[in-house]
Amino acid sequence: MAKKRRKTAIITGVTGQDGSYMAELLLSKEYEVYGLMRRVSTWNSRRIDHLLEHPHFHKKYGDLDDHASLIALTVDVKPDEFYNFGAMSQVRISFEIPRDTITTNTLGVLTILDAIRRFSPKTRFYQASSSEMFGEPGVPVPFNEKTPMIPQNPYGVSKLAAYHLTQQYRHGYGLFATTGILFNHESPRRGENFVTKKVTQAVARIKKGKQNFLMLGNLDAKRDWGWAPEFVEAIHTIMRLDKPDVFVVATGETHSIREFVEEAFGHVGLDWKKFVKIQEDLKRPNDVPLLLGDATKMRRATGWKPKMKFKDIVREMVKYDLEHV
């Protein structure tokens, strides 16, 4: 009997939170996975170190700014599926490097889409969009696929441009180019420059006497926070559908940064007010006060719905950092 061919997948941003979880998920489903990593002077693979010796995981060096590497990888692999998680993804930093943010997050996507169109048109492409594409004050919540998208930061602008490019290549060239508009999703693998991880690491360090205070900006901003492994499963689910489309992936609940801080410190028996200080220059020049998603379309199309609750997400992150700080 002929051996069943493994599906192939390319993942950009494989060393990040979502990319690493997706690599694990696809390997568990017997894919051949090609993970695109940036070559940097310091080793940055800690989220996927346990996968590097896996016989069906292949690390490839490249960059969303290096268009030749994106094209070459697409031509060589001609993957069944292409997941684009790579991005300059930190909102506050995008105000400081807006040109790099636009170049990486938008032109990189254009290169991938055109490489698929020209060399591998049967590839299914997933573009990771963001709730930061929404955000204009006064727009009614919750946000769904039909809500006007008026981003309030360079990161959101770059993601919105990539969103429209994905739409164009789907409608104009008939590619299976699908989009998930993911609201905030967290896990112990969250990057250290995100406020949630900054909080949970500080809680662990303060509890262990290694840090005295936590400096934060706007505590009033409210976000729709989900569990990253569940959101990655949602992404894989929409890639299984017969037709590509746009789907909001969210929990439908919103909590403030202040609530996140209170829950994190409370988990270790500390009063957050004794340790948190406000630093004005940490506030964004233009902040989105409230992000709340409506995943009704996603639920109707796939049956997916989140299970992990807000308090459990915070506690899992704090628990991990207490063990690893």
Kinemage of the C-alpha trace (Angstrom):
@kinemage 1
@onewidth
@group {chain A} dominant
@subgroup {mainchain}
@vectorlist {calphas} color= white
{ca met a 1} P 0.000 0.000 0.000
{ca ala a 2} L 1.334 3.428 -0.958
{ca lys a 3} L 2.319 5.621 1.942
{ca lys a 4} L -0.074 8.519 2.517
{ca arg a 5} L 1.411 11.855 1.494
{ca arg a 6} L 1.767 14.337 4.304
{ca lys a 7} L 0.273 17.766 3.793
{ca thr a 8} L 2.843 20.563 3.727
{ca ala a 9} L 2.616 23.929 5.423
{ca ile a 10} L 4.763 27.048 5.636
{ca ile a 11} L 4.521 29.152 8.791
{ca thr a 12} L 6.054 32.622 8.951
{ca gly a 13} L 6.669 33.925 12.459
{ca val a 14} L 7.074 30.359 13.677
{ca thr a 15} L 9.129 31.486 16.681
{ca gly a 16} L 6.268 33.651 17.939
{ca gln a 17} L 3.318 32.720 20.119
{ca asp a 18} L 0.820 31.812 17.389
{ca gly a 19} L 3.383 30.361 15.009
{ca ser a 20} L 4.768 27.980 17.614
{ca tyr a 21} L 1.324 26.738 18.636
{ca met a 22} L 0.363 26.269 14.992
{ca ala a 23} L 3.536 24.280 14.317
{ca glu a 24} L 2.684 21.967 17.211
{ca leu a 25} L -0.896 21.570 16.013
{ca leu a 26} L 0.056 20.766 12.417
{ca leu a 27} L 2.756 18.304 13.442
{ca ser a 28} L 0.191 16.539 15.625
{ca lys a 29} L -1.933 16.226 12.478
{ca glu a 30} L 0.978 14.707 10.525
{ca tyr a 31} L 1.920 17.718 8.401
{ca glu a 32} L 5.362 18.453 7.030
{ca val a 33} L 6.018 21.893 8.546
{ca tyr a 34} L 8.434 24.525 7.236
{ca gly a 35} L 8.973 27.282 9.784
{ca leu a 36} L 10.401 30.602 8.623
{ca met a 37} L 12.796 32.149 11.142
{ca arg a 38} L 14.682 35.420 11.069
{ca arg a 39} L 18.447 35.046 11.372
{ca val a 40} L 19.426 37.244 14.319
{ca ser a 41} L 22.530 37.609 16.476
{ca thr a 42} L 20.800 36.195 19.568
{ca trp a 43} L 19.056 32.814 19.583
{ca asn a 44} L 15.297 33.395 19.428
{ca ser a 45} L 13.810 29.917 19.093
{ca arg a 46} L 12.908 29.145 22.720
{ca arg a 47} L 9.209 28.636 21.841
{ca ile a 48} L 10.083 25.958 19.290
{ca asp a 49} L 13.264 24.443 20.744
{ca his a 50} L 11.336 21.252 21.476
{ca leu a 51} L 10.415 20.984 17.766
{ca leu a 52} L 13.843 21.474 16.220
{ca glu a 53} L 14.682 17.763 16.286
{ca his a 54} L 11.256 16.689 15.054
{ca pro a 55} L 11.727 14.755 11.779
{ca his a 56} L 8.884 16.613 10.068
{ca phe a 57} L 9.762 20.130 11.196
{ca his a 58} L 12.130 22.086 8.980
{ca lys a 59} L 13.509 25.458 10.028
{ca lys a 60} L 14.138 27.872 7.196
{ca tyr a 61} L 15.824 31.244 7.478
{ca gly a 62} L 14.149 34.223 5.891
{ca asp a 63} L 12.408 37.496 6.573
{ca leu a 64} L 9.237 39.278 5.505
{ca asp a 65} L 11.522 42.112 4.399
{ca asp a 66} L 13.612 39.717 2.296
{ca his a 67} L 11.254 39.119 -0.587
{ca ala a 68} L 13.634 36.777 -2.392
{ca ser a 69} L 13.545 34.331 0.542
{ca leu a 70} L 9.736 34.347 0.593
{ca ile a 71} L 9.504 33.642 -3.123
{ca ala a 72} L 12.182 30.942 -3.033
{ca leu a 73} L 10.526 29.102 -0.146
{ca thr a 74} L 7.126 29.190 -1.868
{ca val a 75} L 8.608 27.879 -5.119
{ca asp a 76} L 10.596 25.120 -3.394
{ca val a 77} L 7.829 23.822 -1.124
{ca lys a 78} L 4.643 24.679 -3.070
{ca pro a 79} L 2.808 24.118 0.204
{ca asp a 80} L -0.735 22.929 0.671
{ca glu a 81} L -1.134 25.661 3.275
{ca phe a 82} L 0.665 28.919 4.065
{ca tyr a 83} L 0.128 30.596 7.445
{ca asn a 84} L 1.386 34.167 7.738
{ca phe a 85} L 1.926 35.031 11.403
{ca gly a 86} L 5.082 37.058 10.797
{ca ala a 87} L 4.761 40.755 11.625
{ca met a 88} L 6.057 43.721 13.536
{ca ser a 89} L 3.266 43.203 16.026
{ca gln a 90} L 3.758 45.628 18.916
{ca val a 91} L 1.321 48.527 18.724
{ca arg a 92} L 3.203 51.067 20.863
{ca ile a 93} L 6.481 50.414 19.045
{ca ser a 94} L 4.744 50.916 15.692
{ca phe a 95} L 4.449 54.624 16.524
{ca glu a 96} L 8.251 54.773 16.792
{ca ile a 97} L 9.026 52.787 13.613
{ca pro a 98} L 6.000 53.348 11.357
{ca arg a 99} L 7.894 52.905 8.069
{ca asp a 100} L 9.359 49.542 9.109
{ca thr a 101} L 5.952 48.454 10.384
{ca ile a 102} L 4.266 49.202 7.056
{ca thr a 103} L 7.075 47.626 5.024
{ca thr a 104} L 7.128 44.394 7.006
{ca asn a 105} L 3.436 43.896 7.605
{ca thr a 106} L 2.123 44.986 4.220
{ca leu a 107} L 4.757 44.454 1.523
{ca gly a 108} L 5.699 41.062 2.955
{ca val a 109} L 2.091 39.897 2.541
{ca leu a 110} L 1.993 41.248 -1.009
{ca thr a 111} L 5.108 39.258 -1.879
{ca ile a 112} L 3.679 36.030 -0.439
{ca leu a 113} L 0.347 36.442 -2.214
{ca asp a 114} L 1.969 37.148 -5.549
{ca ala a 115} L 4.374 34.231 -5.166
{ca ile a 116} L 1.412 31.932 -4.494
{ca arg a 117} L -0.467 33.359 -7.486
{ca arg a 118} L 2.454 32.824 -9.832
{ca phe a 119} L 4.028 29.604 -8.584
{ca ser a 120} L 1.599 27.714 -6.313
{ca pro a 121} L -2.013 28.779 -7.014
{ca lys a 122} L -3.535 25.771 -5.227
{ca thr a 123} L -1.968 26.782 -1.906
{ca arg a 124} L -4.395 27.815 0.823
{ca phe a 125} L -3.231 31.074 2.408
{ca tyr a 126} L -4.078 32.396 5.866
{ca gln a 127} L -3.516 36.036 6.761
{ca ala a 128} L -3.415 36.954 10.455
{ca ser a 129} L -5.398 40.167 10.748
{ca ser a 130} L -5.929 42.124 13.934
{ca ser a 131} L -8.633 43.792 16.010
{ca glu a 132} L -6.396 46.892 15.879
{ca met a 133} L -7.860 47.469 12.388
{ca phe a 134} L -10.959 48.690 14.250
{ca gly a 135} L -10.934 51.254 16.997
{ca glu a 136} L -12.350 54.627 16.004
{ca pro a 137} L -14.109 56.061 19.089
{ca gly a 138} L -17.872 56.100 18.764
{ca val a 139} L -18.212 53.051 16.515
{ca pro a 140} L -20.763 50.713 18.143
{ca val a 141} L -19.453 47.531 19.764
{ca pro a 142} L -19.123 44.608 19.474
{ca phe a 143} L -17.100 44.654 16.247
{ca asn a 144} L -17.838 42.116 13.518
{ca glu a 145} L -16.817 41.542 9.901
{ca lys a 146} L -18.992 44.442 8.693
{ca thr a 147} L -17.841 47.041 11.215
{ca pro a 148} L -16.013 50.010 9.624
{ca met a 149} L -12.258 49.589 9.966
{ca ile a 150} L -10.546 52.831 10.933
{ca pro a 151} L -7.286 51.949 12.712
{ca gln a 152} L -5.761 54.279 15.277
{ca asn a 153} L -2.077 53.315 14.992
{ca pro a 154} L 0.532 52.429 12.328
{ca tyr a 155} L 0.315 48.739 13.209
{ca gly a 156} L -3.430 48.728 12.547
{ca val a 157} L -2.938 50.618 9.293
{ca ser a 158} L -0.366 48.077 8.097
{ca lys a 159} L -2.653 45.178 8.976
{ca leu a 160} L -5.607 46.802 7.227
{ca ala a 161} L -3.590 47.234 4.026
{ca ala a 162} L -2.584 43.551 4.171
{ca tyr a 163} L -6.226 42.648 4.806
{ca his a 164} L -7.320 44.423 1.634
{ca leu a 165} L -4.513 42.845 -0.390
{ca thr a 166} L -5.672 39.410 0.767
{ca gln a 167} L -9.216 40.280 -0.281
{ca gln a 168} L -7.989 41.471 -3.659
{ca tyr a 169} L -6.046 38.295 -4.399
{ca arg a 170} L -9.015 36.176 -3.340
{ca his a 171} L -11.536 37.981 -5.522
{ca gly a 172} L -9.242 38.981 -8.376
{ca tyr a 173} L -7.233 35.786 -8.845
{ca gly a 174} L -9.415 33.137 -7.238
{ca leu a 175} L -6.870 32.178 -4.565
{ca phe a 176} L -7.920 30.441 -1.386
{ca ala a 177} L -6.857 33.448 0.682
{ca thr a 178} L -8.678 33.517 3.997
{ca thr a 179} L -8.481 35.919 6.935
{ca gly a 180} L -8.919 35.718 10.675
{ca ile a 181} L -9.455 38.996 12.513
{ca leu a 182} L -8.142 37.886 15.882
{ca phe a 183} L -8.805 39.866 19.003
{ca asn a 184} L -6.225 39.787 21.796
{ca his a 185} L -5.139 36.274 22.704
{ca glu a 186} L -2.698 35.377 25.427
{ca ser a 187} L -0.650 32.478 26.769
{ca pro a 188} L 2.617 31.865 28.622
{ca arg a 189} L 4.324 32.271 25.224
{ca arg a 190} L 3.193 35.877 24.838
{ca gly a 191} L 6.012 38.239 23.853
{ca glu a 192} L 7.655 40.199 26.643
{ca asn a 193} L 6.900 43.576 25.040
{ca phe a 194} L 3.131 43.019 25.376
{ca val a 195} L 1.439 44.489 28.427
{ca thr a 196} L -0.053 41.199 29.611
{ca lys a 197} L 3.301 39.437 29.708
{ca lys a 198} L 4.936 42.504 31.202
{ca val a 199} L 2.402 42.330 34.040
{ca thr a 200} L 2.659 38.601 34.750
{ca gln a 201} L 6.460 38.600 34.679
{ca ala a 202} L 6.539 41.595 37.019
{ca val a 203} L 4.154 39.855 39.416
{ca ala a 204} L 6.480 36.842 39.560
{ca arg a 205} L 9.573 38.994 40.061
{ca ile a 206} L 7.945 41.164 42.740
{ca lys a 207} L 6.689 38.082 44.561
{ca lys a 208} L 10.233 36.676 44.561
{ca gly a 209} L 11.809 39.961 45.651
{ca lys a 210} L 13.570 40.553 42.319
{ca gln a 211} L 11.629 43.684 41.327
{ca asn a 212} L 10.119 46.544 43.304
{ca phe a 213} L 7.599 48.230 41.012
{ca leu a 214} L 5.747 47.799 37.742
{ca met a 215} L 5.538 50.817 35.421
{ca leu a 216} L 2.440 50.953 33.197
{ca gly a 217} L 0.607 53.418 30.979
{ca asn a 218} L -3.165 53.453 30.405
{ca leu a 219} L -4.965 51.116 32.805
{ca asp a 220} L -8.438 51.952 31.478
{ca ala a 221} L -8.112 50.429 27.999
{ca lys a 222} L -10.418 47.424 27.611
{ca arg a 223} L -9.626 44.373 25.510
{ca asp a 224} L -11.265 41.104 24.445
{ca trp a 225} L -8.738 38.550 25.740
{ca gly a 226} L -8.771 34.906 24.658
{ca trp a 227} L -6.522 31.851 24.981
{ca ala a 228} L -3.982 31.595 22.152
{ca pro a 229} L -4.020 27.774 21.698
{ca glu a 230} L -7.801 27.925 21.192
{ca phe a 231} L -7.464 30.743 18.669
{ca val a 232} L -4.873 28.745 16.707
{ca glu a 233} L -7.332 25.845 16.547
{ca ala a 234} L -9.905 28.300 15.193
{ca ile a 235} L -7.482 29.350 12.454
{ca his a 236} L -6.892 25.755 11.406
{ca thr a 237} L -10.652 25.235 11.361
{ca ile a 238} L -11.335 28.069 8.918
{ca met a 239} L -8.582 26.751 6.652
{ca arg a 240} L -10.627 23.536 6.400
{ca leu a 241} L -13.720 25.279 5.015
{ca asp a 242} L -14.754 24.863 1.390
{ca lys a 243} L -14.429 28.577 0.637
{ca pro a 244} L -12.140 31.336 1.948
{ca asp a 245} L -13.695 34.198 3.851
{ca val a 246} L -13.179 36.699 6.682
{ca phe a 247} L -13.870 35.695 10.283
{ca val a 248} L -13.695 37.564 13.581
{ca val a 249} L -12.207 35.336 16.293
{ca ala a 250} L -13.011 36.654 19.772
{ca thr a 251} L -14.494 35.757 23.151
{ca gly a 252} L -17.230 38.396 23.293
{ca glu a 253} L -16.055 39.589 26.726
{ca thr a 254} L -14.042 42.671 27.546
{ca his a 255} L -11.820 43.450 30.539
{ca ser a 256} L -9.625 46.435 31.366
{ca ile a 257} L -5.888 46.363 31.868
{ca arg a 258} L -6.637 47.346 35.466
{ca glu a 259} L -8.701 44.154 35.859
{ca phe a 260} L -5.847 42.114 34.381
{ca val a 261} L -3.396 43.693 36.817
{ca glu a 262} L -5.694 43.175 39.794
{ca glu a 263} L -6.253 39.512 38.904
{ca ala a 264} L -2.546 38.849 38.352
{ca phe a 265} L -1.397 40.398 41.650
{ca gly a 266} L -4.336 38.894 43.499
{ca his a 267} L -3.289 35.426 42.383
{ca val a 268} L -0.122 35.731 44.492
{ca gly a 269} L -1.801 37.552 47.393
{ca leu a 270} L -0.460 41.056 46.645
{ca asp a 271} L -2.256 44.421 46.521
{ca trp a 272} L -1.436 45.781 43.065
{ca lys a 273} L -1.881 49.390 44.157
{ca lys a 274} L 1.272 49.114 46.266
{ca phe a 275} L 3.437 48.111 43.320
{ca val a 276} L 2.039 49.713 40.128
{ca lys a 277} L 3.094 53.190 39.028
{ca ile a 278} L 1.845 55.131 36.021
{ca gln a 279} L 4.470 56.326 33.542
{ca glu a 280} L 3.103 58.869 31.078
{ca asp a 281} L 5.491 58.081 28.226
{ca leu a 282} L 4.208 54.496 28.169
{ca lys a 283} L 0.822 55.741 26.992
{ca arg a 284} L 0.165 55.539 23.253
{ca pro a 285} L -0.197 58.773 21.272
{ca asn a 286} L -3.587 57.533 20.073
{ca asp a 287} L -5.137 54.722 22.094
{ca val a 288} L -8.184 52.570 21.412
{ca pro a 289} L -10.362 52.644 24.544
{ca leu a 290} L -12.386 49.476 23.859
{ca leu a 291} L -12.045 46.381 21.668
{ca leu a 292} L -14.832 43.805 21.811
{ca gly a 293} L -15.417 41.152 19.162
{ca asp a 294} L -18.503 39.389 17.827
{ca ala a 295} L -17.584 35.893 16.576
{ca thr a 296} L -21.131 34.905 15.569
{ca lys a 297} L -20.147 34.267 11.943
{ca met a 298} L -17.246 32.059 13.041
{ca arg a 299} L -19.453 30.084 15.398
{ca arg a 300} L -22.140 29.517 12.756
{ca ala a 301} L -19.644 28.462 10.092
{ca thr a 302} L -17.520 26.119 12.197
{ca gly a 303} L -19.117 25.566 15.602
{ca trp a 304} L -15.993 26.989 17.262
{ca lys a 305} L -16.325 28.844 20.543
{ca pro a 306} L -13.795 29.744 23.247
{ca lys a 307} L -13.654 27.776 26.478
{ca met a 308} L -10.871 29.367 28.573
{ca lys a 309} L -12.120 32.139 30.862
{ca phe a 310} L -10.378 35.458 31.531
{ca lys a 311} L -9.356 34.692 35.119
{ca asp a 312} L -7.966 31.292 34.130
{ca ile a 313} L -5.895 32.866 31.351
{ca val a 314} L -4.325 35.360 33.768
{ca arg a 315} L -3.646 32.684 36.360
{ca glu a 316} L -2.016 30.327 33.849
{ca met a 317} L 0.314 33.108 32.718
{ca val a 318} L 1.248 34.043 36.295
{ca lys a 319} L 1.748 30.392 37.236
{ca tyr a 320} L 4.146 29.897 34.322
{ca asp a 321} L 6.164 33.012 35.140
{ca leu a 322} L 6.423 32.069 38.806
{ca glu a 323} L 8.028 28.806 37.697
{ca his a 324} L 10.344 30.300 35.071
{ca val a 325} L 11.448 33.743 36.278
